[in-house]
């Protein structure tokens, strides 16, 4: 009797219990081991046999037969985005989701590939939104469709299915954010001017927490080359001012966006030559 | 002077307890009965194979009994008092453990006077505990002789717990796994509570985990029987520690729950190496979150386990980062233990050496890739030393594969290569909590698929009897930690 056959017998006996069924007859090494011990009753002999059998089976852990490997997805020659960019995406999605669209569009347009560890989370995050989901498919390349094939839980729900022509046009465009006309003019100004306007406003109380949403939108859509100045000016707001907390939050947004764009700078020339995302 | 019936009732936890004690108060069922001016004692022979040794301090009012009851005083102690009140207990001289117990109580009474009564409200302490077994830190450390006595008593309690465990295991095997009692929480909880009382907390945890297996899968009988067998091995080995080779005895003692002081471990010979932090996994055990960091010595090739624990809103150890390596002294627990403490760190964590550097001849900074067959052999070698281990680390170069599970007639994911395949533990199954926390809310199979694209990758995995748990994927130049992560709402930030 093999160890596996013995184990099967022991399991069968254990279901009924030794009060109703005798333990299986033992032979081989396990039989010798149990016979060598002083076992006054069937249950004690059975327990000893079970213990010995488990120890032998564990020590001789055997893998199952080989299985056919999966067909991998087609190769994607684009370079994978740097780890700092991956970390930034995690940070954005938890703290500054207003920047996520720009992050993904920039990644695609500059020829990067979405890091594979982000693909499941990005697919799951955008199961309902056709445009954003399509961006993930472009950013992740063939891996995204391959992954959805193997993990049905990542498939789109009803509203996140195929792209309409209109939605396709929106793939590379940043969605418009609500900004009132009196603040829209800021978008054409320099970073120092935007920062100064906001700093004065939060210090004199004309801009308060109620304006946070629109100020966030201004910083999320202003010209990137002014972000460092915005962060500097807002970071210098007097810590005793009632607007200091709001200024700090907005400075963090400006810094985060600047770093995000830096991390997604164009890959080196060798990578850039093979990076062509828009046609995929 | 013997107590009156009213005095006996006054120390009983309820009138029902006195009622239950009367059938036991039959001298023919007792052996070695005796009484002196302070203590009553005797051995009660019930249905179990081992008698219950009972003693009562009728001066200081204290009780001691080896029965599994958590009620203080238990029915055996009350029965002793009842027989004494009927003048059925002959005078005598206590011997052995009863004598030592009585002397300790007498000494403590002389030191503390009436304070002794304050700590012994009925139901305030487990049955076999007395003032010597207060948790550490409640009072000043006892003098050395008392510490030895306390240690002896702890050993004795542990042995009693193991005896009780084996009795319980025997009942399970006699009545069978189809016995409806297995579906009742009390069947497991009562034993777990008794093992905690017996200072065998590790076994109590195993019992609680075992309870969760019952009925959880179509093959649960298989899993439960295997664990019963291992518990039997441990209880038998634990009761024969003195006859075992020293390393095995150490391993058994710590597995059963014998506490080894941190200072004693750190005083041991260090195992100095460049340790790669190969993987991490978090698991909730009862109300404690347990973090396992698996380290592998680059020079020795030996694995080590560094544990950290967090109760609600406490922090887990974040000082070891998967994919980094530390040059440090590790101090191992007694026996062939994987478990170790990190001692002196000789250098700060260094980035894992990239593959390009490995190609240049520098030592690699990740566990070596190996075939599934070789990884299984490595697991087997660790299980030969300690078959009761329920998690063992190894590393492998393998791809995710899909295969039919003939046991469950369902499809399962495995990792595999040309030498074989190992099933991935279904984390929706009974023995693994679902992944918790924001950073690990994608299941490991999906992460493995995404990171590998179905191609072979270097992995650190944790073997369990129910399947492997992928902990880390080692890519070119970086490592992705995909091990199960603690619920961020349970543990606090570090």
Interface residues (C-beta under 8 A of the other chain):
Chain A: X10 X11 X14 X15 X16 X17 X18 X19 X20 X43 X44 X46 X47 X48 X50 X51 X52 X53 X54 X55 X57 X58 X59 X60 X61 X62 X63 X64 X65 X66 X67 X68 X69 X70 X71 X72 X73 X83 X90 X94 X116 X117 X119 X120 X121 X124 X143 X146 X147 X150 X151 X153 X154
Chain B: X166 X169 X170 X173 X174 X175 X176 X177 X178 X179 X221 X222 X225 X226 X228 X229 X230 X232 X233 X236 X372 X373 X376 X379 X380 X383 X384 X387 X399 X400 X401 X402 X403 X414 X416 X417 X418 X419 X420 X421 X422 X423 X438 X439 X441 X442 X445 X446 X447 X449 X450 X451 X453 X454 X455 X463 X465 X478 X480
